[in-house]
Amino acid sequence: MHNCSIFCCKLNKPMNIIFDCDNTFDVPGCDVDDGLTLLYLLGSAEARLLGITTCYGNSDLATVGQTTGRMLRDLGREDIPYYQGCAQAGEKSSAAVDFLVQTARRHAGDISVLATGSLTNLWAAGRQDAAFLNNINEVVLMGGITQPLLIKGKRLDELNFSCDPAATLEVLAKAPRLAIATGNNCLSAFISYAEHQSRLNASASPLARYIERKTEYWFRHMRGWGVDGAYVWDIVAAAYLLRKDLFLPARIPITPDKDSLTQGMLLGGGPMINADLPQILDSGAFAGHIYQTMLAAAVNIN
């Protein structure tokens, strides 16, 4: 009985996570999905967020850092540390890189990295410490495509993996346990504006009002694309990390090379890499889960 209790405690232990992101929540013209992903992590009983490392992608590094700091203050969660990352492709040092390396060493084999922007920080951490990626239990990324990404017949550029193709290729090739929420597979993570409003209006929480207020601009932006809703791309990667039961298993070989990754394309002329490319099992159940989890976030709205 004693041994079983220890085992059960280990099974229920929250997952140590570093969130590497290009958060532009409430920045005009920029996506809200990183910010919603932060709320999802804060609401998940399965997650222990050790820190946030900022990267460029949705916007420049300064904007991402300012946005992340402001959001943590808004939420009353200044206890969560965040570190500024590399500002451009090929840059090798930053506070974020130091944090990634040191934290991965401290929690070797018991830490996961969720990365939803450019991969320069992860690449630079691997250059600083050759054991970095081996210290990570699981690397889950949002980015990349396996075919052209179309929304309402309009082609959407891939803006994560293509930011630093050389860094992306090295991370993909060296990460021992790798999952990628591709742009194509994230298309099913679509939330209509009506559903968004309905789920938020069902809650009396100040957090629901905060989300409603801070995301309204993005739904207006999407209407300019002829889309009455939004894609919550980054939450797909976070949900896969924490709740694999919501996804179809999909271990698929990819063959990226540096040229293909300039477009974010995972199928190129490079050596085969085995990666999980998860697909959402049930879009309705997924949507219900993410709103329930976000609205459970332990925050104190300022």
N, C-alpha and C positions, 0 to 999 in steps of 0.2 A: 504493500500500500504506500509506504514512504517513497519508494522509487517511482511509482506511478505518479504521485503528486508532483514530484520534481519534473517529470517528463511533461505533465500537463501544463505546468507553469511555463516551461520553455516553449510549448506550442502556442500559448496565449501571449507570449511576450511581444510587445509592439516592435515593429521593424524599424531599425535605425536607418534614417534616410537623409541624404543631402539633396537639395533641390537646386539644380543648376538651370537658370531660366533667364529669358529676356522679357521680363514682366513689364507690360505697358498698360496695365489696368487703369482706365479713366484718362488715357492720353488720346486726344482727338486724332482720328484717322488710323489708330492702332488697335490691334486685337485685344480682347479681354480674357482670353483663355488661360494665360499664365496666372492671372490673378484669381480666377475661379478655381484653378488647380491648387493654388495655395490654400484657399478656403476648404477645398476637398481634403487636403492633407491634414489641416487643423481639425476637421470634423471626424476624421477616421480614427477609430479605436485601435486599428491595426498599425498606425503610423506614429513614429517618434521622430519629429523633425529636428535634426541636430543643427541645421543651419541652411542658409540660402547663399548661393554663389551667383553673381549676376554676370550676364554675357550680352553681347550685342546680337542683333538679329531683327526683332520687330522694330527696334530703334537703336540709337547710339547708346554707348555704355553709360554716359552721364544721365541720360533720361531714364534708363532702366533702373539705375541705382537710386535716383531721386524718387521714382515711382514706388519702388519696393520699400524704401524707408517711410514714405508717406503712408503707404497702405498699412504697414505694421503699426504705425502710430494711430491711424484711424481705428484699427482693430484692438488697440490696447495690448498688443503683443510685441512690445519692444524687448521682451526677454529672448526673442529669437534673433540670433546674430545673423548679419548678412555681410558679405564681403565682395568688394569690387573685383571683377575679373579682367581678363585681357581685352583690350579695346579694339584689336584688329587681328586679322589672320597672320599667323606666324609669330605673334608675340608670345614670349615664354615665361614671363614672371608677373605675378600680381598677388594681392592679398588672398584672392579666391584660390589660386593655385596652391599657395602655402597651406591654406585651410583644408583643401581637398587631400593633399598628401598627408598632412599630420593626422587628420581625423580618420583617414583610411588605415593608417598604421595602428592607431589606437584601438580601432574596432575591427581589425583584420578578420575577414571571414564572417563578420556580423554587421555588415553595412551594405546598403544599396544606394545607387546613384540614379536619380531621375533627371534627365536632361532634355529640355524642351526648346533649345535655341541652337546657336552655333556651338561647335564642339571644340573650340580653341582651348578653353579651360581644361577640359579632360585630356586633350592631347599634351598640353604643357605640363600637367601633373604627371603624366606618363614619362615625359622627358626628364622631369626633375627626379622622379623615383621610378626606376624600371619595374618595381614590384607593385606600383599603384593599382593597375587594373586587376592584378591577381589578388589584391587585398579586398576587392569588391565582390560581394556575394552575387549581385546581379546588377547589370547596367540596362536600364530601360530608357529608350529614346523616343522622341516624337520627331519625325522628319522622314525625308526620302519619299520617292515614288517608284512604282513599278510599271506605270504607264502614264500617259499624259493626264493631268489633273484638270477636269472640266467641271465648271459650275455654270449652269444655265447656258451651256454651249461656249462659254468663255474659258480660255486656258488660264489657269492660275499657276504662277511661278512658284517653285519650291524655294523657301527662304530660310531653311535651317542648315541642312547638310551642305548646300551649295555655297554658304558663306565662307567656308574654309575647307575646300575639297581635300587638300593634303592631310589636314588634321582629321577630318571625318574618316578618310580611308584607313588611317593608322588606328583610330579607335575601333572601327568596325573589325579590322583584322586581328586586333590583339585582345579585345574583351573576351574573356573565357565564357561568360554566361551573358548572352545578348538577346534583347527583345527590342523590336522596332514597331511603333505604331505609325504606319505609313500614312501619307496624305490620302491615298486611295481608300485604305481601310477605315480611316476616320470620317469619311463622308457619311457613314451611317450614324455618326454622333451629331445629328442635326436636331436642334431644338427650335420649334416654331416660336414666334413671338407670343402667340396665344397661349401655348403651353407654358412658356417661361413666366408669363404674367399669372397664369392660373396657379402654378405651383408656389409662387411667391405670395400671392394673395391669400393662399390657404394658411399661411403662417402669420402670427401676430408678432413675430420676433423683430426687434430693431435691425437684425442682420438681414432679414428679407427686404426691408425698406432700403437698406444700404446697397444691397446688390441691385435692386430695381433702379435706384437712382444712378448708380455708377455704371450701369451697362446700357442705359437707354440710348446713349449716343451711338453705340456699336450696332444696335438693331436698326437705327436710322441709316447708318452707313451701309449696312447690308441691303437695305431696300434699294439703294442706288445701283446695286448689282442685280436688282430684280428678285431678291431673295427675302422672304418675310420670315426671317429667323437667323440663327447663327450656328456655326459649327464649333463644338467645344473640343477642338483637336487635342489639346494637351492633357485634358482629363482622361482621355482614353489611355494614354501611357501610364498615368498615375493609378487608374483603376486596375489596369492589368498587373501592375506591380503588387497591388494589395488584394485584389479579388479576382483571381484567375478563373473562378467558377462562372464569371459573367461572359467568358469568351470561348470561342471555338479554338481548340489547339491547332497551331499551324506552324510546324517546323519546316521552313522553306529555304533552299539554298539561294543566296544572292551572289552576284559577280561584279561588284562595283570596281571601277578604276577611277583614276583621278579625272580623266576627261568626262566620264559619265556623271561624276559627282558635281561637275560644274553646273549641271542641271538638276542635281539631287537624285539622279537616276541610279537605282540599286542594281540594275541589270546592265552590265557593261561587258568588258573583255577581261576582267581580272580573275584571280583565283577564286574558287568557290568558298563561300563563308556560310556556315549554317547559323540561322537566326530564327527566333520566333517572330512571326508577323501576325499578331493576334487580330481576330475578327470578332466584333461584338455579336454575341449569341442572340440577344433579344433587345432591340432598340428601346422598347417601352420599359422593360425592366431596368435597363441601363440608366435611362433618364430618371426613373423613380429613385434609383439608388443614389445617383450623384446629387440630386437636390436634397434628399434626406440627409446625406452625409455633409454637404456644405452647410446646411442650416443647423447642423449639430456642432459647428465649430465653436470652440471655447474662446470667445472674444468679448471685449468690452468696448462697444462702439462709442467713439468719441465724437 
